[in-house]
Amino acid sequence: MQTISVRRRMNQASARNAVESLLGRKVADQEHVTVMPFLPARRGEPDRTRAVHDLIEDLDSLAASAATPR
């Protein structure tokens, strides 16, 4: 079962430190952090290359929508 955690505010120093350690940078107070663990499927190299390409497109789309002022 997947567990997804979305944090809008990290009030606990230990959680903030863990996330910043994983990201390799400080997390701004206005940033949202989403953590989603998953088991990778066993696939061949062409499938893996396409999956990476799709993931990059999805992340670019998320970044663009996050940058749009509300």
N, C-alpha and C positions, 0 to 999 in steps of 0.2 A: 504494500500500500504506500502510495506517495504521500509525503507530508510537505506542504508548502507553508513557509513562514514569510509573512510580509510585515516589516516593521517600519512604521512611519516615524517613530521616535525611539531612540535607544537610550533609555534612562539608566540602564545598568552598565557600569563601566566595563564589566567583564564581557558583555555581549558586544559592545562597541569595539573593545580591544581585539576580540576574536575576528570580527568582520574586517576591521582595518588591517589586521595581520594577513587575512586572506586576500584582500584587495591590493595590499601593498601601498596604501595611501589613507589619509584621513577621510572620514565621511562627514560631509557638511550636514548641519542640522536640518536643512530643507530637503535632503535626499531621502528617497525611499530605498530600502534594501529588500530584495526578494531572494530567498534561499529555497532551492528545489533539488533534493537528491533524487537520483534515478539510476537504475541499472542499465548500462549500455547494451544494446542488442548486438549479437554477433553478426557481422555483415562483411561482405567482401569490400575490397578497396574502392571500386567505383561507387558503391552505395555510401561508403564512409565519406568520400570526397563530396558527393552531392549533399549529404547531411550537413557537412561543415559549411558548404556554400549556403544552404537554406538557413542554417542557424545565424550566419553572419547577416544575411538579408533581414531576418526577423529582428535581430538586435539593432541593426541600423534603423529599422522602422520604429522600434520602441524608443530609441534615442531621439529620433526626429519628433515623435509625438510628445516626448517628455520635455523637449526644448520649446515646444509651442506654448506661449503664454495662455493662461486661462482667464 
